[in-house]
Amino acid sequence: MERQKTILCLACVKVGRPFMIYAKQMGARVILLTADSCRDEEWPKEVDRIVTIKNILDPKAIREAVDKLITQDEEIIDRVVALADQDVENGAMLRDHLRLPGMKESEARYFRDKLAMRMRAKEGGIPVPPFTHAIHRGQVFGFMQEVAPPYMLKVRDGVAAIGVSKVETREAMWPALDKLGAKVSHYLVEKYTAGDVYHVDSIVSDGKVVFAVPNRYGVPIFDIQKGGSYISMMLDRKSKMHKRLLELNEKLLPVLGIQNGVTHVEYIHGKDDDVIYFLEAAARVGASKIPDVINQATGICLWHEWAKLELGGKYTLPKATKKDYAGVIFTVSKHHDSDLTPFDAPEVVWKSKKPGLAGLMVHSSQPKRVEELLAQYDPAFAKFR
């Protein structure tokens, strides 16, 4: 009789419920390692064991906790899964430490370090916006002589738009770098590129992209800080942009080196030159209801497919049960409970019940209808902010 496999899930925030539930349904033993502050979150009842430590982002503390699980409690860990972006490098560290299958530390850099992933992509012939490491003042000076402002100053291991700022002039760059002090080595300088931002969410098996869905953001994530709504919608499968994104995505992911898993990759379509540039990649399921949008429109759950890949064996992508379209809109709300009753189109299939967050999902067989509804709801959502 085959021994029950044990999956250790790392989660620095409450995330990954569908993954853990499905892994348990597939017969795995599921252990969750999270922060003390997350102990009382509503984790799935299917989780066999929850272990917490004070600092879930501290590699030494994580390694010591896992060593204790193995040496004192005689747990046998077969797979390590990093459920959130911030967990990716520590998950890779544990795989290296325990010599387990999956992405190792050197490979994980290409899915966490914005400088490393840009360098790798550029070496592989993938278009990226002009950039340079922020640590070398001389290189930054030379970069700014060749590249006109404005610029983006980005933290290398940031999540979403956290740690990103726009620098409007060459003169403004120096005080911005001075402010970073010794942390400047953790930043890169990049040419600001105007254009629509897209994300492609994929399933990768044996180094090949076997499933991918291109989506467009309503506005770039960075610009939401100015007060807009978060919007994401699937692209028309017949559109040229859909085809271009799929082709570029299929070239990029083998360059970054992922063999098995799920990815969330962001691209920008340059408004001035019609070039699609790679922005950043993550080795996890997309956030902000992205997997729910894809599941609603295709019948394929990225969380479930990820669990199948992690549990090993020959992977076969299930056939999509639908070829529809979906999208979401979110905004932080000034109300504890946001009144979403006015948004009553029959295509609305989900509404947020989370306090302080207004959000909904729409679903249609027609991509234009999804786009029309989200465009209609966007200005109405301003009343919540």
VOBA-1610 file (N, C-alpha, C; in pm, whole numbers, padded with zeros to 5 digits, always signed):
BEGIN
Met+00084-00120+00000Met+00000+00000+00000Met+00087+00125+00000Glu+00059+00220-00090Glu+00141+00341-00101Glu+00120+00431+00020Arg+00231+00485+00070Arg+00224+00573+00186Arg+00156+00704+00150Gln+00076+00754+00243Gln+00008+00882+00224Gln+00112+00994+00217Lys+00103+01076+00113Lys+00198+01186+00098Lys+00160+01303+00189Thr+00261+01373+00236Thr+00239+01490+00321Thr+00285+01615+00250Ile+00196+01713+00241Ile+00227+01843+00183Ile+00238+01946+00294Leu+00350+02015+00299Leu+00368+02126+00392Leu+00338+02255+00318Cys+00237+02328+00363Cys+00199+02455+00300Cys+00250+02572+00381Leu+00320+02663+00316Leu+00364+02787+00380Leu+00265+02897+00343Ala+00218+02971+00443Ala+00123+03079+00416Ala+00146+03191+00516Cys+00198+03304+00467Cys+00222+03419+00554Cys+00095+03500+00575Val-00007+03472+00495Val-00138+03536+00508Val-00244+03427+00485Lys-00370+03461+00511Lys-00477+03366+00487Lys-00498+03351+00337Val-00456+03238+00284Val-00462+03215+00140Val-00457+03064+00116Gly-00509+03020+00002Gly-00490+02882-00040Gly-00590+02781+00009Arg-00708+02824+00056Arg-00808+02730+00104Arg-00842+02621+00001Pro-00870+02659-00126Pro-00906+02555-00224Pro-00795+02453-00245Phe-00670+02501-00240Phe-00557+02409-00259Phe-00554+02306-00148Met-00561+02351-00024Met-00549+02260+00090Met-00666+02162+00096Ile-00786+02211+00069Ile-00904+02125+00071Ile-00893+02016-00036Tyr-00852+02056-00157Tyr-00844+01960-00267Tyr-00730+01860-00246Ala-00617+01908-00193Ala-00506+01816-00165Ala-00549+01709-00066Lys-00629+01749+00034Lys-00680+01652+00132Lys-00776+01555+00064Gln-00861+01604-00025Gln-00954+01517-00097Gln-00881+01417-00185Met-00761+01455-00230Met-00681+01364-00312Met-00604+01262-00229Gly-00618+01271-00098Gly-00557+01171-00011Gly-00429+01214+00057Ala-00391+01339+00044Ala-00268+01387+00107Ala-00291+01425+00253Arg-00185+01421+00329Arg-00186+01478+00464Arg-00138+01622+00448Val-00211+01718+00505Val-00181+01859+00485Val-00139+01923+00617Ile-00019+01978+00617Ile+00033+02054+00731Ile+00047+02199+00688Leu-00002+02289+00769Leu+00008+02432+00741Leu+00106+02497+00838Leu+00203+02569+00783Leu+00296+02648+00864Leu+00266+02795+00838Thr+00225+02867+00942Thr+00187+03006+00926Thr+00233+03086+01047Ala+00194+03213+01053Ala+00237+03301+01160Ala+00148+03286+01284Asp+00206+03315+01400Asp+00125+03315+01523Asp+00003+03405+01508Ser+00022+03518+01442Ser-00088+03614+01425Ser-00200+03560+01337Cys-00173+03454+01260Cys-00274+03396+01172Cys-00336+03268+01230Arg-00297+03233+01351Arg-00342+03106+01409Arg-00494+03093+01409Asp-00565+03201+01441Asp-00710+03194+01458Asp-00789+03228+01332Glu-00721+03236+01218Glu-00793+03258+01093Glu-00881+03135+01063Glu-00976+03152+00973Glu-01066+03042+00938Glu-00998+02949+00835Trp-00902+02870+00883Trp-00834+02775+00796Trp-00927+02656+00770Pro-00909+02587+00660Pro-00997+02473+00629Pro-00990+02364+00736Lys-01102+02304+00767Lys-01105+02195+00865Lys-01030+02073+00812Glu-01007+02070+00680Glu-00936+01958+00619Glu-00787+01957+00653Val-00733+02068+00700Val-00591+02073+00735Val-00567+01981+00855Asp-00471+01891+00841Asp-00443+01793+00947Asp-00372+01854+01067Arg-00288+01954+01038Arg-00209+02010+01148Arg-00169+02153+01114Ile-00183+02243+01210Ile-00140+02382+01193Ile-00028+02411+01291Val+00084+02457+01236Val+00201+02494+01317Val+00225+02643+01295Thr+00247+02716+01402Thr+00271+02860+01387Thr+00404+02900+01450Ile+00464+03004+01393Ile+00585+03064+01448Ile+00567+03214+01448Lys+00649+03283+01524Lys+00633+03427+01538Lys+00654+03500+01407Asn+00766+03471+01340Asn+00798+03540+01215Asn+00800+03439+01101Ile+00691+03433+01025Ile+00677+03335+00918Ile+00763+03368+00797Leu+00824+03487+00795Leu+00911+03523+00684Leu+01060+03506+00718Asp+01090+03455+00835Asp+01229+03436+00879Asp+01276+03297+00837Pro+01369+03287+00742Pro+01413+03155+00694Pro+01466+03065+00805Lys+01542+03121+00898Lys+01599+03040+01007Lys+01489+02983+01095Ala+01390+03067+01128Ala+01281+03021+01214Ala+01198+02913+01143Ile+01178+02930+01013Ile+01104+02830+00936Ile+01179+02698+00934Arg+01307+02705+00906Arg+01388+02583+00897Arg+01390+02509+01031Glu+01403+02584+01141Glu+01404+02522+01274Glu+01270+02457+01306Ala+01161+02522+01268Ala+01028+02466+01295Ala+01006+02337+01217Val+01051+02335+01092Val+01034+02217+01009Val+01127+02105+01054Asp+01249+02139+01092Asp+01341+02038+01146Asp+01281+01971+01270Lys+01215+02051+01353Lys+01151+01997+01473Lys+01037+01902+01436Leu+00959+01941+01335Leu+00850+01854+01290Leu+00902+01716+01250Ile+01018+01715+01185Ile+01072+01590+01133Ile+01144+01510+01241Thr+01230+01577+01319Thr+01313+01504+01416Thr+01237+01465+01542Gln+01151+01554+01590Gln+01081+01526+01716Gln+00944+01462+01694Asp+00874+01507+01590Asp+00739+01456+01568Asp+00732+01349+01459Glu+00847+01323+01398Glu+00859+01217+01297Glu+00765+01235+01178Glu+00741+01361+01143Glu+00666+01389+01021Glu+00757+01363+00901Ile+00699+01311+00795Ile+00772+01293+00669Ile+00714+01391+00568Ile+00793+01487+00527Ile+00748+01590+00434Ile+00782+01547+00291Asp+00682+01541+00205Asp+00705+01500+00067Asp+00708+01618-00030Arg+00630+01721+00001Arg+00625+01837-00086Arg+00613+01963+00000Val+00671+02072-00050Val+00657+02203+00014Val+00592+02295-00087Val+00485+02362-00046Val+00411+02451-00135Val+00404+02590-00073Ala+00450+02691-00147Ala+00444+02830-00103Ala+00318+02891-00160Leu+00222+02925-00074Leu+00091+02968-00120Leu+00084+03117-00155Ala+00171+03198-00096Ala+00171+03342-00124Ala+00305+03383-00182Asp+00307+03497-00248Asp+00429+03546-00313Asp+00547+03553-00215Gln+00521+03606-00095Gln+00628+03625+00003Gln+00684+03493+00056Asp+00612+03382+00030Asp+00657+03251+00079Asp+00743+03176-00022Val+00750+03226-00145Val+00814+03150-00253Val+00960+03117-00224Glu+01037+03216-00181Glu+01180+03191-00157Glu+01202+03099-00037Asn+01120+03114+00067Asn+01136+03025+00182Asn+01093+02883+00149Gly+00993+02869+00062Gly+00956+02736+00016Gly+01070+02671-00061Ala+01135+02749-00146Ala+01250+02698-00221Ala+01366+02662-00128Met+01386+02745-00025Met+01490+02716+00074Met+01467+02582+00141Leu+01342+02554+00178Leu+01310+02426+00242Leu+01331+02309+00147Arg+01296+02326+00020Arg+01318+02217-00076Arg+01467+02187-00090Asp+01547+02293-00093Asp+01692+02273-00098Asp+01741+02203+00029His+01692+02250+00143His+01734+02198+00273His+01698+02050+00289Leu+01578+02014+00244Leu+01530+01877+00260Leu+01552+01792+00135Arg+01605+01853+00030Arg+01627+01787-00099Arg+01499+01726-00154Leu+01397+01811-00163Leu+01267+01770-00213Leu+01246+01818-00357Pro+01155+01756-00431Pro+01128+01799-00569Pro+01069+01940-00571Gly+01086+02006-00686Gly+01028+02138-00703Gly+01132+02247-00718Met+01084+02369-00728Met+01169+02485-00750Met+01266+02508-00635Lys+01395+02523-00667Lys+01497+02547-00566Lys+01529+02697-00557Glu+01620+02731-00466Glu+01644+02873-00435Glu+01690+02953-00556Ser+01784+02900-00633Ser+01834+02976-00748Ser+01724+02999-00850Glu+01634+02902-00867Glu+01525+02915-00963Glu+01417+03010-00913Ala+01395+03008-00781Ala+01291+03093-00722Ala+01321+03241-00739Arg+01449+03276-00752Arg+01486+03417-00770Arg+01417+03477-00892Tyr+01395+03394-00994Tyr+01334+03444-01117Tyr+01184+03468-01103Phe+01129+03431-00988Phe+00987+03454-00964Phe+00964+03541-00840Arg+01071+03601-00787Arg+01057+03692-00674Arg+01138+03819-00691Asp+01254+03807-00751Asp+01347+03919-00763Asp+01325+03987-00899Lys+01271+04107-00897Lys+01239+04177-01021Lys+01362+04207-01106Leu+01478+04222-01042Leu+01600+04245-01118Leu+01644+04116-01185Ala+01644+04006-01109Ala+01686+03877-01163Ala+01596+03832-01277Met+01465+03847-01261Met+01373+03800-01365Met+01385+03883-01492Arg+01413+04014-01478Arg+01432+04098-01597Arg+01560+04060-01670Met+01666+04038-01595Met+01792+04001-01657Met+01778+03868-01731Arg+01710+03772-01666Arg+01691+03640-01727Arg+01607+03650-01853Ala+01498+03727-01844Ala+01410+03742-01960Ala+01483+03809-02076Lys+01558+03914-02045Lys+01632+03985-02149Lys+01733+03893-02217Glu+01802+03812-02138Glu+01899+03716-02194Glu+01830+03615-02285Gly+01702+03587-02255Gly+01626+03491-02336Gly+01553+03552-02453Gly+01579+03681-02480Gly+01519+03746-02595Gly+01377+03796-02574Ile+01335+03806-02448Ile+01201+03856-02417Ile+01209+04008-02397Pro+01121+04086-02461Pro+01126+04232-02443Pro+01096+04272-02298Val+01179+04359-02243Val+01158+04416-02110Val+01183+04567-02119Pro+01118+04648-02037Pro+01149+04791-02038Pro+01295+04812-01998Pro+01363+04913-02052Pro+01501+04941-02011Pro+01510+04956-01859Phe+01615+04899-01799Phe+01629+04900-01653Phe+01776+04896-01614Thr+01803+04924-01487Thr+01937+04909-01431Thr+01926+04890-01282His+02026+04826-01224His+02032+04809-01079His+02054+04946-01015Ala+01982+04975-00908Ala+01991+05108-00846Ala+02116+05128-00762Ile+02191+05023-00735Ile+02304+05032-00642Ile+02421+05112-00699His+02440+05111-00831His+02556+05175-00892His+02519+05316-00939Arg+02565+05418-00869Arg+02530+05555-00906Arg+02576+05588-01048Gly+02696+05540-01083Gly+02747+05568-01217Gly+02660+05505-01324Gln+02615+05382-01300Gln+02529+05314-01397Gln+02393+05383-01406Val+02342+05428-01293Val+02214+05499-01294Val+02227+05629-01373Phe+02339+05699-01353Phe+02363+05823-01426Phe+02368+05795-01577Gly+02445+05692-01615Gly+02455+05657-01757Gly+02321+05614-01814Phe+02245+05540-01735Phe+02112+05496-01778Phe+02023+05616-01807Met+02026+05716-01719Met+01939+05832-01736Met+01984+05921-01852Gln+02111+05911-01893Gln+02155+05986-02010Gln+02099+05924-02138Glu+02076+05795-02134Glu+02027+05724-02253Glu+01875+05711-02255Val+01815+05709-02136Val+01671+05685-02125Val+01603+05808-02066Ala+01507+05862-02136Ala+01438+05983-02090Ala+01342+05951-01975Pro+01322+06047-01884Pro+01225+06027-01776Pro+01082+06030-01833Pro+00986+05988-01751Pro+00994+05948-01610Pro+01044+05804-01594Tyr+01074+05770-01465Tyr+01125+05638-01432Tyr+01041+05575-01321Met+01055+05444-01308Met+00994+05372-01197Met+01106+05320-01108Leu+01093+05345-00980Leu+01188+05293-00881Leu+01117+05179-00810Lys+01168+05056-00826Lys+01096+04938-00778Lys+01180+04856-00682Val+01119+04814-00572Val+01185+04722-00480Val+01185+04584-00547Arg+01296+04514-00534Arg+01315+04391-00610Arg+01223+04278-00567Asp+01186+04272-00439Asp+01102+04162-00393Asp+00964+04210-00350Gly+00918+04320-00406Gly+00789+04376-00369Gly+00672+04294-00421Val+00555+04318-00362Val+00431+04252-00402Val+00336+04358-00455Ala+00275+04331-00572Ala+00185+04428-00636Ala+00259+04560-00654Ala+00199+04672-00608Ala+00262+04803-00627Ala+00335+04850-00500Ile+00348+04760-00401Ile+00417+04797-00277Ile+00566+04818-00307Gly+00621+04928-00261Gly+00762+04956-00283Gly+00793+05008-00421Val+00691+05060-00492Val+00709+05115-00626Val+00677+05264-00623Ser+00764+05345-00681Ser+00739+05489-00690Ser+00778+05539-00827Lys+00715+05648-00868Lys+00743+05708-00998Lys+00831+05830-00978Val+00940+05837-01053Val+01033+05948-01045Val+01022+06027-01175Glu+00977+06151-01164Glu+00939+06228-01282Glu+01056+06287-01359Thr+01167+06319-01288Thr+01280+06386-01355Thr+01413+06322-01315Arg+01515+06352-01394Arg+01649+06303-01362Arg+01696+06359-01228Glu+01670+06486-01204Glu+01716+06551-01081Glu+01651+06490-00957Ala+01528+06442-00973Ala+01456+06385-00858Ala+01505+06244-00822Met+01583+06183-00910Met+01629+06047-00884Met+01726+06041-00766Trp+01817+06139-00757Trp+01921+06131-00654Trp+01866+06140-00512Pro+01777+06232-00479Pro+01720+06230-00344Pro+01637+06104-00318Ala+01576+06049-00423Ala+01499+05926-00405Ala+01590+05810-00368Leu+01709+05804-00432Leu+01806+05700-00399Leu+01869+05725-00262Asp+01898+05852-00232Asp+01956+05885-00102Asp+01865+05842+00012Lys+01736+05857-00008Lys+01638+05822+00094Lys+01640+05672+00126Leu+01680+05593+00028Leu+01684+05448+00049Leu+01803+05405+00133Gly+01909+05484+00134Gly+02026+05452+00214Gly+02087+05319+00176Ala+02115+05235+00278Ala+02179+05106+00254Ala+02087+05007+00183Lys+01959+05038+00177Lys+01862+04948+00112Lys+01859+04967-00039Val+01941+05056-00092Val+01935+05087-00234Val+01966+04964-00320Ser+02044+04870-00267Ser+02078+04751-00345Ser+01956+04663-00371His+01849+04685-00295His+01727+04607-00311His+01631+04669-00412Tyr+01680+04767-00490Tyr+01593+04838-00584Tyr+01651+04836-00725Leu+01562+04859-00822Leu+01605+04878-00960Leu+01537+05002-01014Val+01598+05060-01116Val+01542+05175-01185Val+01498+05129-01323Glu+01376+05167-01362Glu+01320+05120-01488Glu+01254+05235-01563Lys+01259+05231-01693Lys+01190+05331-01774Lys+01039+05317-01753Tyr+00973+05428-01729Tyr+00827+05425-01719Tyr+00770+05399-01859Thr+00685+05299-01868Thr+00623+05264-01996Thr+00472+05284-01984Ala+00418+05368-02068Ala+00273+05390-02069Ala+00206+05284-02153Gly+00091+05236-02107Gly+00017+05137-02184Gly-00073+05052-02097Asp-00152+04967-02162Asp-00239+04876-02090Asp-00158+04762-02029Val-00197+04721-01908Val-00129+04612-01839Val-00216+04488-01841Tyr-00154+04374-01869Tyr-00223+04246-01880Tyr-00161+04146-01783His-00235+04042-01752His-00176+03930-01678His-00220+03801-01745Val-00128+03705-01749Val-00156+03573-01804Val-00134+03472-01693Asp-00237+03394-01664Asp-00231+03294-01558Asp-00226+03156-01620Ser-00124+03078-01581Ser-00092+02956-01655Ser-00076+02835-01565Ile-00090+02719-01629Ile-00055+02590-01569Ile+00062+02536-01651Val+00169+02496-01582Val+00289+02446-01649Val+00314+02301-01605Ser+00332+02212-01701Ser+00361+02072-01673Ser+00479+02027-01758Asp+00580+01968-01692Asp+00702+01923-01761Asp+00764+02033-01846Gly+00760+02157-01794Gly+00825+02269-01861Gly+00744+02331-01973Lys+00623+02282-01998Lys+00541+02335-02107Lys+00414+02399-02053Val+00374+02508-02115Val+00249+02573-02078Val+00135+02493-02138Val+00051+02434-02052Val-00058+02350-02100Val-00193+02420-02091Phe-00197+02533-02020Phe-00321+02609-02006Phe-00283+02751-01971Ala-00346+02849-02035Ala-00316+02989-02004Ala-00435+03076-02040Val-00459+03176-01957Val-00571+03268-01978Val-00519+03412-01969Pro-00523+03488-02079Pro-00484+03629-02076Pro-00600+03717-02026Asn-00565+03814-01943Asn-00662+03909-01888Asn-00605+04051-01896Arg-00694+04150-01897Arg-00650+04289-01897Arg-00696+04357-01768Tyr-00604+04433-01707Tyr-00641+04516-01594Tyr-00714+04641-01644Gly-00807+04691-01563Gly-00874+04815-01600Gly-00775+04930-01605Val-00694+04942-01499Val-00583+05038-01494Val-00465+04965-01432Pro-00340+05008-01458Pro-00225+04945-01393Pro-00240+04948-01241Ile-00193+04842-01174Ile-00204+04832-01028Ile-00143+04953-00960Phe-00034+05005-01013Phe+00031+05122-00953Phe-00064+05241-00950Asp-00144+05258-01054Asp-00233+05374-01065Asp-00354+05365-00973Ile-00384+05245-00923Ile-00498+05230-00831Ile-00473+05308-00702Gln-00345+05329-00669Gln-00311+05405-00549Gln-00367+05548-00556Lys-00394+05596-00677Lys-00447+05731-00693Lys-00598+05737-00668Gly-00659+05621-00644Gly-00800+05622-00610Gly-00893+05548-00703Gly-00841+05470-00795Gly-00926+05397-00887Gly-00969+05262-00833Ser-01047+05189-00912Ser-01091+05054-00876Ser-01000+04951-00942Tyr-00988+04837-00876Tyr-00918+04724-00936Tyr-01016+04652-01029Ile-00978+04639-01154Ile-01060+04569-01252Ile-00972+04470-01329Ser-01023+04351-01349Ser-00954+04253-01433Ser-01059+04177-01512Met-01033+04159-01641Met-01130+04089-01726Met-01057+04004-01830Met-01118+03893-01866Met-01061+03805-01967Met-01069+03867-02105Leu-00970+03835-02189Leu-00967+03888-02326Leu-01048+03800-02420Asp-01099+03863-02523Asp-01167+03790-02630Asp-01068+03692-02692Arg-01104+03565-02696Arg-01014+03461-02747Arg-00984+03479-02896Lys-01064+03558-02965Lys-01042+03582-03108Lys-00957+03706-03134Ser-00920+03777-03030Ser-00847+03902-03049Ser-00699+03877-03077Lys-00637+03973-03145Lys-00493+03964-03173Lys-00411+03970-03045Met-00456+04052-02948Met-00381+04064-02823Met-00382+03933-02746His-00492+03860-02749His-00500+03729-02685His-00393+03636-02743Lys-00384+03632-02874Lys-00286+03547-02941Lys-00143+03592-02911Arg-00118+03723-02914Arg+00018+03774-02890Arg+00064+03742-02748Leu-00025+03759-02653Leu+00012+03732-02514Leu+00041+03584-02491Leu-00041+03497-02548Leu-00018+03354-02532Leu+00117+03314-02591Glu+00149+03368-02709Glu+00276+03333-02774Glu+00395+03380-02693Leu+00389+03503-02640Leu+00500+03555-02560Leu+00511+03478-02429Asn+00399+03446-02369Asn+00398+03373-02242Asn+00460+03235-02258Glu+00432+03170-02370Glu+00488+03037-02395Glu+00639+03042-02416Lys+00690+03155-02462Lys+00835+03172-02476Lys+00900+03207-02342Leu+00832+03290-02264Leu+00890+03339-02139Leu+00908+03232-02033Leu+00804+03153-02006Leu+00808+03064-01890Leu+00920+02959-01898Pro+00949+02899-02014Pro+01066+02811-02021Pro+01197+02885-01994Val+01204+03012-02033Val+01324+03093-02006Val+01343+03110-01855Leu+01232+03133-01783Leu+01241+03150-01638Leu+01265+03018-01566Gly+01237+02907-01632Gly+01280+02777-01580Gly+01181+02697-01500Ile+01056+02738-01490Ile+00960+02660-01413Ile+00926+02531-01485Gln+00921+02421-01410Gln+00891+02291-01469Gln+00748+02247-01445Asn+00700+02264-01323Asn+00564+02223-01288Asn+00505+02323-01189Gly+00384+02365-01214Gly+00319+02456-01121Gly+00228+02554-01191Val+00192+02658-01119Val+00106+02764-01174Val+00183+02896-01170Thr+00150+02984-01261Thr+00219+03113-01266Thr+00120+03227-01290His+00159+03344-01245His+00085+03467-01269His+00187+03566-01323Val+00175+03603-01450Val+00274+03688-01516Val+00208+03815-01568Glu+00274+03928-01547Glu+00220+04056-01592Glu+00303+04113-01707Tyr+00231+04170-01804Tyr+00291+04229-01923Tyr+00231+04368-01943Ile+00303+04454-02015Ile+00249+04584-02053Ile+00263+04604-02203His+00156+04653-02265His+00157+04680-02408His+00192+04826-02429Gly+00313+04851-02476Gly+00360+04987-02493Gly+00270+05069-02585Lys+00219+05179-02532Lys+00128+05263-02609Lys+00199+05329-02727Asp+00329+05356-02711Asp+00402+05432-02813Asp+00468+05345-02919Asp+00489+05216-02890Asp+00565+05135-02986Asp+00501+05000-03020Asp+00385+04968-02960Asp+00312+04844-02989Asp+00390+04719-02948Val+00489+04733-02860Val+00565+04619-02810Val+00503+04570-02679Ile+00494+04439-02663Ile+00449+04382-02535Ile+00573+04351-02452Tyr+00584+04416-02337Tyr+00699+04398-02249Tyr+00663+04312-02129Phe+00756+04226-02089Phe+00742+04149-01966Phe+00768+04240-01846Leu+00680+04233-01745Leu+00696+04313-01624Leu+00741+04230-01505Glu+00664+04128-01469Glu+00704+04044-01355Glu+00628+03913-01356Ala+00686+03815-01286Ala+00627+03681-01281Ala+00621+03632-01137Ala+00518+03555-01107Ala+00501+03495-00975Ala+00470+03347-00991Ala+00528+03264-00904Ala+00506+03120-00909Ala+00397+03082-00809Arg+00279+03132-00835Arg+00164+03103-00748Arg+00037+03142-00822Val-00076+03109-00763Val-00205+03146-00821Val-00226+03295-00803Gly-00285+03360-00901Gly-00312+03502-00892Gly-00407+03536-00778Ala-00396+03658-00728Ala-00482+03703-00618Ala-00605+03773-00673Ser-00683+03835-00583Ser-00798+03920-00620Ser-00901+03847-00706Lys-00934+03724-00667Lys-01039+03644-00732Lys-01004+03600-00874Ile-00878+03615-00915Ile-00840+03574-01050Ile-00870+03426-01075Pro-00834+03334-00983Pro-00868+03194-01011Pro-01018+03169-01018Asp-01097+03246-00943Asp-01242+03232-00948Asp-01298+03279-01082Val-01240+03388-01135Val-01280+03437-01268Val-01255+03329-01373Ile-01137+03269-01368Ile-01102+03168-01466Ile-01189+03044-01451Asn-01215+03004-01328Asn-01300+02888-01303Asn-01443+02914-01349Gln-01492+03035-01325Gln-01628+03071-01366Gln-01645+03063-01517Ala-01540+03100-01589Ala-01549+03108-01735Ala-01510+02980-01807Thr-01427+02896-01742Thr-01375+02777-01810Thr-01409+02645-01741Gly-01440+02652-01612Gly-01462+02529-01536Gly-01334+02467-01484Ile-01220+02533-01508Ile-01091+02483-01460Ile-01047+02564-01339Cys-01016+02494-01229Cys-00972+02558-01105Cys-00821+02549-01095Leu-00754+02663-01098Leu-00608+02664-01090Leu-00557+02604-00960Trp-00628+02629-00849Trp-00588+02573-00720Trp-00586+02420-00725His-00691+02361-00783His-00700+02215-00789His-00592+02156-00880Glu-00569+02222-00993Glu-00467+02171-01086Glu-00328+02181-01024Trp-00305+02286-00945Trp-00177+02300-00875Trp-00158+02184-00778Ala-00263+02149-00706Ala-00253+02038-00611Ala-00220+01907-00684Lys-00282+01886-00800Lys-00253+01765-00877Lys-00106+01760-00917Leu-00054+01874-00963Leu+00086+01879-01005Leu+00180+01850-00888Glu+00148+01904-00771Glu+00235+01885-00654Glu+00234+01741-00604Leu+00122+01673-00620Leu+00112+01536-00570Leu+00175+01434-00664Gly+00226+01482-00776Gly+00304+01396-00864Gly+00220+01308-00954Gly+00290+01218-01026Gly+00222+01134-01124Gly+00209+01207-01256Lys+00165+01137-01358Lys+00149+01198-01490Lys+00031+01294-01486Tyr+00055+01418-01527Tyr-00050+01519-01521Tyr-00124+01527-01653Thr-00257+01533-01644Thr-00341+01553-01762Thr-00435+01668-01734Leu-00431+01769-01819Leu-00519+01884-01802Leu-00662+01844-01833Pro-00756+01872-01743Pro-00896+01840-01774Pro-00949+01929-01886Lys-01048+01880-01955Lys-01107+01958-02063Lys-01193+02070-02005Ala-01177+02190-02060Ala-01259+02303-02013Ala-01406+02272-02039Thr-01488+02293-01937Thr-01631+02266-01952Thr-01706+02385-02011Lys-01641+02502-02012Lys-01703+02623-02067Lys-01599+02704-02141Lys-01644+02786-02234Lys-01557+02881-02303Lys-01623+03019-02296Asp-01648+03061-02174Asp-01714+03189-02150Asp-01613+03293-02107Tyr-01664+03404-02051Tyr-01579+03516-02009Tyr-01627+03567-01873Ala-01533+03624-01798Ala-01569+03679-01667Ala-01471+03790-01632Gly-01507+03866-01530Gly-01421+03974-01482Gly-01466+04019-01345Val-01379+04095-01278Val-01409+04143-01143Val-01378+04291-01129Ile-01442+04353-01030Ile-01412+04489-00991Ile-01411+04495-00839Phe-01309+04565-00783Phe-01295+04581-00638Phe-01256+04725-00606Thr-01293+04768-00488Thr-01237+04891-00433Thr-01248+04885-00282Val-01151+04945-00214Val-01160+04960-00069Val-01275+05056-00040Ser-01364+05018+00051Ser-01484+05095+00076Ser-01478+05167+00211Lys-01533+05287+00215Lys-01540+05363+00340Lys-01653+05310+00430His-01735+05221+00373His-01846+05164+00447His-01808+05026+00501His-01855+04994+00620His-01832+04860+00674His-01903+04757+00586Asp-02029+04785+00553Asp-02106+04700+00462Asp-02147+04784+00341Ser-02095+04751+00226Ser-02124+04827+00105Ser-02252+04776+00040Asp-02342+04865+00006Asp-02468+04829-00057Asp-02446+04803-00206Leu-02447+04676-00243Leu-02424+04637-00382Leu-02554+04599-00454Thr-02667+04624-00391Thr-02795+04586-00452Thr-02824+04656-00585Pro-02776+04782-00606Pro-02802+04845-00737Pro-02737+04772-00855Phe-02637+04692-00827Phe-02566+04621-00934Phe-02636+04486-00955Asp-02744+04489-01030Asp-02833+04374-01035Asp-02845+04311-01173Ala-02748+04333-01259Ala-02753+04269-01391Ala-02749+04117-01373Pro-02819+04044-01460Pro-02819+03897-01446Pro-02681+03835-01459Glu-02587+03909-01517Glu-02451+03855-01533Glu-02369+03863-01405Val-02417+03933-01303Val-02345+03941-01175Val-02361+03808-01102Val-02250+03739-01079Val-02255+03604-01021Val-02198+03596-00880Trp-02137+03704-00834Trp-02078+03704-00699Trp-02063+03847-00651Lys-02089+03868-00520Lys-02068+03998-00458Lys-01991+03979-00328Ser-01900+04070-00300Ser-01817+04061-00180Ser-01900+04086-00055Lys-01875+04007+00047Lys-01937+04026+00178Lys-01834+04070+00282Lys-01712+04095+00236Lys-01606+04132+00327Lys-01622+04277+00372Pro-01621+04304+00503Pro-01634+04441+00551Pro-01526+04532+00494Gly-01566+04651+00451Gly-01470+04747+00400Gly-01422+04721+00260Leu-01484+04628+00189Leu-01442+04596+00053Leu-01566+04581-00035Ala-01577+04664-00137Ala-01684+04652-00235Ala-01629+04578-00357Gly-01698+04473-00399Gly-01649+04397-00513Gly-01755+04305-00569Leu-01743+04275-00698Leu-01835+04181-00761Leu-01771+04118-00884Met-01831+04009-00928Met-01784+03936-01046Met-01899+03925-01146Val-01864+03941-01273Val-01963+03924-01380Val-01919+03812-01473His-02017+03747-01535His-01992+03630-01620His-02086+03635-01739Ser-02031+03612-01858Ser-02113+03613-01979Ser-02046+03527-02085Ser-02126+03487-02182Ser-02070+03413-02296Ser-02004+03508-02396Gln-02027+03640-02375Gln-01975+03741-02466Gln-01873+03831-02395Pro-01751+03840-02448Pro-01650+03925-02383Pro-01689+04072-02379Lys-01759+04117-02481Lys-01801+04257-02486Lys-01896+04291-02372Arg-01982+04197-02335Arg-02077+04222-02227Arg-02004+04236-02093Val-01903+04155-02070Val-01822+04167-01948Val-01756+04304-01943Glu-01696+04345-02054Glu-01629+04475-02060Glu-01727+04589-02039Glu-01845+04580-02101Glu-01946+04686-02087Glu-01992+04702-01942Leu-02018+04590-01876Leu-02067+04596-01737Leu-01962+04655-01644Leu-01837+04613-01657Leu-01732+04663-01570Leu-01706+04811-01595Ala-01714+04854-01722Ala-01699+04996-01754Ala-01815+05076-01696Gln-01932+05019-01696Gln-02051+05085-01640Gln-02042+05096-01488Tyr-01991+04990-01424Tyr-01987+04987-01277Tyr-01871+05067-01220Asp-01765+05086-01299Asp-01646+05155-01247Asp-01675+05292-01187Pro-01740+05385-01261Pro-01768+05516-01201Pro-01864+05507-01083Ala-01957+05410-01086Ala-02051+05394-00974Ala-01979+05348-00848Phe-01868+05275-00862Phe-01794+05226-00747Phe-01720+05340-00676Ala-01708+05455-00741Ala-01640+05570-00679Ala-01711+05615-00552Lys-01840+05591-00542Lys-01915+05633-00424Lys-01874+05558-00297Phe-01809+05444-00316Phe-01766+05366-00199Phe-01635+05417-00140Arg-01557+05492-00220Arg-01424+05531-00175Arg-01426+05658-00090
//
